[in-house]
Amino acid sequence: MSLKKIGTVFPKDTRSKIWWIKLALCLILSNIFFFLIFGSPKEAPKISSSKINWVEIQMEAEVLTPLKEGKKVLLVNRRIGKKIEAVLKTSEALDSGKITVSVREEEAEHLIQHSSWLVLPFLKKLTLASSQKIQNKVTDHEIHY
């Protein structure tokens, strides 16, 4: 009985209005859901190109890793037993075989003074046996019988 009284007090049919509100709410929620699933992924932050005390050097080196701009690599010189951490600044080796890397200012001197560098992927635990270490292992003594 109470429903009949409400119908007589409010003669308009409210069911169609509720249906439109539900439909709009479902569209909004589905759009938000699909945006969260298929939305564009956030780009990885690039390494800052203007690091303090870092310099860019263009050099000739034997590249043993795929080149990708911003990639962390190791520059290795086996003759002197030196490894230097660097960041690639070029995505391709130029026609002349030169690449551009960013290194710490203190280590740039080694790159300029020495040649025949290898560009390797970054390895934390890479150890090099330099010729000086091998010479230090040889002892100078005579064998007495």
C-alpha positions in Angstrom: 0.0 0.0 0.0 2.7 2.4 0.8 4.1 2.0 -2.8 0.8 3.1 -4.2 0.9 6.2 -2.1 4.4 7.1 -3.3 3.2 6.7 -6.9 0.4 9.0 -6.3 2.5 11.6 -4.6 5.3 11.5 -7.3 3.4 10.8 -10.5 6.6 10.8 -12.7 8.3 7.4 -13.4 11.8 7.6 -11.9 13.0 4.2 -13.2 14.2 5.6 -16.5 16.3 8.3 -14.8 18.0 5.8 -12.5 18.7 3.6 -15.6 20.6 6.5 -17.3 22.5 7.3 -14.1 23.6 3.7 -13.8 24.6 3.5 -17.4 26.7 6.7 -17.2 28.4 5.5 -14.0 29.2 2.1 -15.6 30.8 3.9 -18.6 32.9 6.1 -16.4 34.1 3.2 -14.2 34.9 1.0 -17.3 36.9 3.8 -18.9 38.9 4.3 -15.7 39.5 0.5 -15.5 40.7 0.1 -19.1 42.9 3.2 -18.7 44.6 1.6 -15.8 45.1 -1.6 -17.6 46.0 -0.4 -21.1 47.3 3.1 -20.3 50.7 4.2 -21.6 53.4 2.8 -19.3 55.6 5.4 -17.6 58.9 5.8 -19.3 62.1 4.8 -17.4 63.9 7.8 -16.0 66.9 8.7 -18.2 70.3 9.1 -16.6 71.0 12.8 -16.1 73.2 14.1 -19.0 74.6 16.9 -16.8 76.2 15.0 -14.0 78.7 17.0 -11.9 82.3 16.2 -12.6 81.5 14.1 -15.7 82.9 14.8 -19.2 82.0 13.5 -22.6 84.8 12.0 -24.7 84.7 10.8 -28.3 87.0 7.8 -28.7 87.9 4.8 -30.8 87.2 1.5 -29.1 86.3 -2.1 -29.9 82.6 -2.4 -29.1 81.6 -5.8 -27.6 78.1 -4.9 -26.5 75.0 -3.6 -28.3 75.0 0.2 -28.3 72.1 2.0 -26.6 72.1 5.6 -25.5 72.3 6.0 -21.7 73.5 2.4 -21.2 76.0 1.9 -18.4 79.2 0.2 -19.8 82.8 -0.7 -18.8 85.7 0.6 -20.7 88.5 -2.0 -20.3 92.2 -1.7 -21.2 93.9 -5.1 -20.7 97.4 -3.8 -21.3 97.4 -1.5 -18.3 94.8 -3.5 -16.3 92.3 -0.6 -16.0 88.5 -0.6 -16.1 86.5 2.6 -16.2 82.7 3.0 -15.6 81.0 5.0 -18.4 77.7 5.9 -19.9 77.1 5.7 -23.7 76.0 8.9 -25.3 75.7 7.6 -28.9 73.3 4.8 -29.9 75.4 3.9 -33.0 79.1 3.7 -33.8 79.9 6.4 -36.3 81.4 5.5 -39.7 84.8 6.3 -38.4 84.4 3.7 -35.6 84.2 6.4 -32.9 81.7 6.5 -30.0 80.9 9.1 -27.4 81.0 8.2 -23.7 80.5 10.1 -20.5 83.1 9.4 -17.8 84.2 10.9 -14.5 86.7 13.7 -14.9 89.4 11.9 -12.9 89.2 8.9 -15.2 89.2 10.8 -18.5 92.9 11.2 -18.3 93.4 7.4 -18.7 91.2 7.4 -21.8 93.3 10.1 -23.4 96.7 8.7 -22.5 96.1 5.1 -23.5 94.6 3.4 -26.6 93.0 0.1 -27.4 89.9 0.2 -25.1 87.2 -2.4 -25.1 83.5 -1.5 -24.5 81.9 -4.2 -22.4 78.5 -4.4 -20.7 78.7 -3.3 -17.1 79.9 -6.1 -14.8 80.4 -5.3 -11.1 82.8 -8.2 -10.4 85.0 -8.0 -13.4 88.7 -8.6 -12.4 91.6 -8.0 -14.6 95.1 -9.6 -14.2 97.4 -6.8 -15.3 101.0 -7.5 -16.4 102.3 -5.8 -13.3 100.5 -8.2 -11.0 101.8 -11.2 -12.9 105.4 -9.8 -12.7 105.0 -9.3 -8.9 104.1 -13.0 -8.5 107.5 -14.1 -9.9 110.0 -14.3 -7.1 113.7 -13.7 -7.6 115.5 -16.4 -5.7 117.9 -19.3 -6.5 117.2 -22.9 -5.8 120.1 -24.6 -3.8 120.5 -28.3 -3.8 
